[in-house]
């Protein structure tokens, strides 16, 4: 059961990272510059991208990198970022469903042996 839960948790973490990166890209797309804590323009904005790979034994690993200049869609594509937000939402829901199913299965097993 723990491996199923850990796989679902890795999916939740990846979805959270995708949502955070999409929000970051959307927020900074309009200005073209990032801001530091004082609100001053810090650097020219470089969009971020999340790369997600399967891990051995199950689960997923997500890493953040700056978008390469030669990526297919340079800059921030707001439609693509909106798709990332919706994808993250459904990924959250699917992984929460898995975790609920695991919890119910554990409850049934404990009730059967109690």
LOKOL-847306 format. One record per residue (C-alpha): residue number from 1; x, y, z. Coordinates in steps of 0.001 Angstrom, whole numbers, plus 500000, padded with zeros to 6 digits. Layout:
REM residues N
ATOM     k     east    north       up
ATOM   NUM        X        Y        Z
...
This chain:
REM residues 114
ATOM     k     east    north       up
ATOM     1   500000   500000   500000
ATOM     2   502787   502393   500808
ATOM     3   504206   502191   497312
ATOM     4   500820   503145   495836
ATOM     5   500588   506080   498226
ATOM     6   504129   507204   497419
ATOM     7   503429   507011   493695
ATOM     8   500295   509131   494181
ATOM     9   502261   511596   496341
ATOM    10   504895   511980   493631
ATOM    11   502086   512750   491185
ATOM    12   500688   515360   493574
ATOM    13   504115   516988   493944
ATOM    14   504574   517057   490164
ATOM    15   501118   518620   489696
ATOM    16   501901   521221   492351
ATOM    17   505153   522088   490595
ATOM    18   503406   522371   487223
ATOM    19   500761   524661   488724
ATOM    20   503383   526867   490404
ATOM    21   505432   527182   487210
ATOM    22   502343   528002   485132
ATOM    23   501307   530657   487662
ATOM    24   504829   532102   487645
ATOM    25   504901   532256   483847
ATOM    26   501433   533829   483622
ATOM    27   502200   536401   486308
ATOM    28   505427   537501   484667
ATOM    29   504294   537272   481032
ATOM    30   502667   540685   481038
ATOM    31   505666   542622   482331
ATOM    32   508486   540733   480658
ATOM    33   510567   541201   483803
ATOM    34   510756   539446   487129
ATOM    35   510631   541437   490315
ATOM    36   512589   540996   493513
ATOM    37   511179   541240   497049
ATOM    38   511224   545058   496994
ATOM    39   509194   545183   493789
ATOM    40   512103   546422   491692
ATOM    41   512669   544862   488280
ATOM    42   515395   542275   488777
ATOM    43   516121   540629   485430
ATOM    44   514611   540035   482047
ATOM    45   511966   537361   482412
ATOM    46   512805   533858   481241
ATOM    47   509858   531449   481215
ATOM    48   510216   528213   483142
ATOM    49   509344   524726   482018
ATOM    50   508645   521515   483949
ATOM    51   510137   518271   482696
ATOM    52   508491   515173   484132
ATOM    53   510052   511694   483964
ATOM    54   509081   508278   485271
ATOM    55   511086   506934   488200
ATOM    56   512254   503361   488544
ATOM    57   509837   501462   490767
ATOM    58   506938   503782   490011
ATOM    59   506147   507396   490495
ATOM    60   507273   510490   488711
ATOM    61   509989   513097   489099
ATOM    62   509485   516679   487974
ATOM    63   512273   519194   487493
ATOM    64   512111   522880   486659
ATOM    65   514382   524511   484115
ATOM    66   514432   527718   482149
ATOM    67   512915   527409   478734
ATOM    68   515533   527059   476035
ATOM    69   515544   529770   473337
ATOM    70   515099   527097   470662
ATOM    71   512072   525444   472334
ATOM    72   509114   525044   470010
ATOM    73   507145   527845   471654
ATOM    74   509413   530679   472688
ATOM    75   508186   533043   475353
ATOM    76   505000   532524   477307
ATOM    77   502027   531053   475491
ATOM    78   499050   531868   477699
ATOM    79   496943   529112   476125
ATOM    80   499638   526547   476920
ATOM    81   499875   527843   480498
ATOM    82   496088   527595   480888
ATOM    83   496292   523989   479708
ATOM    84   499009   523363   482316
ATOM    85   496708   524738   485036
ATOM    86   493813   522504   483946
ATOM    87   496138   519506   483631
ATOM    88   497441   520119   487145
ATOM    89   493862   520279   488432
ATOM    90   492945   516916   486913
ATOM    91   496228   515388   488036
ATOM    92   495501   516510   491601
ATOM    93   492008   515005   491426
ATOM    94   493219   511696   490000
ATOM    95   495975   511270   492574
ATOM    96   493666   512232   495449
ATOM    97   491244   509579   494161
ATOM    98   494040   507005   494303
ATOM    99   494906   508027   497857
ATOM   100   491252   507786   498931
ATOM   101   490987   504327   497387
ATOM   102   494117   503181   499220
ATOM   103   492744   504533   502513
ATOM   104   489419   502739   501960
ATOM   105   491208   499506   501080
ATOM   106   493340   499735   504216
ATOM   107   490208   500330   506288
ATOM   108   488499   497290   504787
ATOM   109   491562   495141   505448
ATOM   110   491823   496344   509045
ATOM   111   488106   495723   509604
ATOM   112   488407   492216   508139
ATOM   113   491234   491265   510475
ATOM   114   489917   493022   513595
